[in-house]
Amino acid sequence: MIQFLSAYISPDHSIQLEMENLKGRLSKSTQNLQDEIISAYKHQNDEWLLRLGLCDPDIKLSPSLDYFREISQTFTKKLLKISDLEQLRETIQISLSNTEKAILLDTVPMMPGAEYVNDEFIDQICIRIQQFFIDSIAHYNGSVESFIQTFRSDIHLIGQHLFSSC
């Protein structure tokens, strides 16, 4: 038996993470990422959402957790495309377009609480990621790039471009 991390949305629209017992095997990268996500989640902050947004998209996750990775990565891609991110740091303001939200709404997987996913729910997740980034970078003494690299070391911000050595 393996423990696969899944997500569900409760009636109050909060996101809950839980371990499911399944047959099979998990890759080391999946196990490590799940451990990082659950550890951040247990600290009751939204680091886990930023971590999902910056993680390797090729690491296999449960369909429900992968959906939250899609939302988070849509946000973090926009974040990392900000040309003057280093100067803006804790003053960034990002919102997803209606098209981006429509794409995310079209891909909601079957999961408990899927009926609660709407534009506002997606906006709230992005606000949570943004606020975590703002709060964290405001207290971080290094560069934005070095902060991002605490989550994923192969991401490099060079001028206006994001480079990943994947």
TAFEN-V874322 format. One line per field, one symbol per residue. phi: phi as a letter, one per 30 degrees, with the letter a starting at -180 (. if undefined). burial: I if it has 9 or more other C-alpha atoms within 8 Angstrom, else O. A space follows every 10 residues. Layout:
phi=???
burial=???
This chain:
phi=.cccdbbbcd edidcccbcc dbdkbcdddd dddedddddd dddhbceddd eddcdddddd bdedddddde dddddddded dddcedddhd cdbbbddddd ddddddcddd aeiedddbed ddedddddde ddeeddddcc dcddeddedd cadccbcbic ccbbcd
burial=OIOIIIIIII OOIOOOIOOI OOOOOOOOOI IOIIOIIIOI IOOOIIIIII IIIIIOOOOO IIOIIIIIII IIIIIIOIII IOOOIOOOII OIOOOIOOOI IIOIIOOIOO OOIIOIIOIO IIIOIIOIII OIIIIOIOOO OOOIIOIIIO IIOIIIIOOI IIIOOO
